[in-house]
Amino acid sequence: MMLDKLLVGVFVRGVLRCLPFLMIWGQQYVMAQDSIPIQTNAFESFKMADSADEKFTVFFGSNDRYMTTSPYDWQEEANEGLSFSMKSQDSVAARQFRLVQSQLFYDMGDYERSLAITKELSAELDSTANTYNHLLFGLMDDNYGQLTMYDKQIEVRKEMVDLGLIDSYVLYDIYSNLGRHRKAMEDYIAREGKNISETEFYKLAEYHNHLGNYLRLDKSYPTAITQYKKAAGYVQVYLNDITQDKDVNQMHKTKLLKSLIEGNIGKSEVRLGQYERAMPKLDSSIVNLKRLDPISMSSEIVENTLALIECHLQVEDFETTTDLLLGGLPLHLNTKNQ
């Protein structure tokens, strides 16, 4: 038994180095093979839209653009739109398609290419295009954050204030990225807590999920779980509230948030050594995030999978550990666990 555990441990350490890249590539490959959409979706609406403005609105207005369509298919359409707009010398449309390209690069994890496009576009601003400018600078901000260029990130936020795109800027996410999770939480509470009413159930769910994240990163796992459970409760209240209209995009966001919260509780339970309790939550979260948004949620899927692998290693279930590492069946479809 000790030898088996040692051999599996060596194998796991090798595969874990490649796991994030293998999982993301696998998700994109499977989606690229699915060329027949089940129903009219954002991608079909994008292709059928008559103008660059409409295509731009469809793309950035969709929360589920990768649910049935590979980002590579989106790229092909965006490239065609850019080529046509350049031939017709439509500079506004060209900038719109370039921003779509930048977002696609960001979503696929190519932050340097995405940033290069946003920097190029920011040199030619139309001060009246507020929606476009807000998306542009927001994407530049996100890229600098992913590249850990926090000084540049702050510069972008200051410029957004100068341009009138935002009233003021926040720093709590940067504090957290620098490891100052308590400071981040204090700033977040001071900034956001006072702006949410007791009837805004979705915002309250987001708020308590964020608090849980700061606490979990600060290794305060029991308190983090308390916050996550509050968040889960508000999600359920929101879903059950028939007085609030919920369009398709909002329902999609809510389902994503519910899955994120479930995974966050599972990751916290792993840190407390509660492996059996964590496993079904992590498995459910992974399955739902893959179904809802496998590209944008790829980092969360990887984190949850690593936590699930740790669970099965700790309980010496080496067969399931190997299945997970090699992209085997989700746990809920594995008959030996029924």
Steps between C-alpha positions, in 0.01 A plus 500: 500500500781743582672420169175553309450836668858604425471406132169683463647805671788513251258463211269769637778755542599455137152527358397794721760719330314454171144471629382861447616500139364152428159584645461826310620343174264209548200723562574707190563192283172337595308822436670546163370160390139594575413676174121457528352735763197368685317831476543856382763649727723805531731377225213454254363843594846647444524348152149612404541858627500755215742758637823518698309684774255213534775237500692698764189521719425128464856397585548715808141455612525122518599316818496157337683554172721193550226267617462337158761679290879485506689829534680402179168517312438841653848606390434396142182711488671799665790479253260497207316802640826688552619419148174626347494819707860580403426445129199729528707753700255494791733596784231485771403144408867402477561620857195307620621175344850559638355528849310175445832340397664634815227355722536163327876498563434589865245222541749250357771614741718687250518815710799657327335493156175625647682784677691598185170551315341704780807725524487558125127579512537735799721726289201585277210572733162641408399689814130457417513118482451438872394133478792413272749694712375341821544150352841591359647637823334227707666236283835680523459504879428126503805424285734700723355315800560159343856604413551624862582851372312667783655846458373508143163372617467796737601739219220363283246553779618858551460563127147356512416755768653782292293393200182495707450126447492436876456729800781346705718191498550213743813326622368202697558250218860618468552475877378140484725415205791632705408268787340765722166321521381656828571851372319408177198377695487813717509725193242285324258517794546878532449552128231250404315405817318832534377493139290182516144498628354207691276410204780478240545128546731438204735782603496372858599155373792651306599707802514210745679281245769767469531521880535123509776513240701755697461294818593174326811658349583629849469136624195577717318197363211455748404868475533483122254209489253705706516778241468257210192343656344846535579558132342167403190591700462832320541329161216265586279785622572688178415198285175451691401868485229527234473878542835560325526461124793286394605487136709220349831675570411568864392140554826383348700729732303374800563135415869576458511675838323206666758259354790723605370519857461123516860453387623762747335317790661178378847656480461636853396158631808346338721739695322386818567136414129430436569306182184287485280808545691699240499243218134521386507881511818521295378243249165676456672837459741364237221337298281812504781746424609287205142496376433871554826669397803273451727773361449798730473270802804288408713622793222417748453159339871430536505616865199285586645199319831533686307514829296195399819312408640583845184357659533167321871482574434555869241221516734280290258466208779482244283373215275807505805722545648358182168536315484867595859567400449336163165668435284202580128496574360760741449348840119509474521272191746253647297188581725382778402811697126463450 
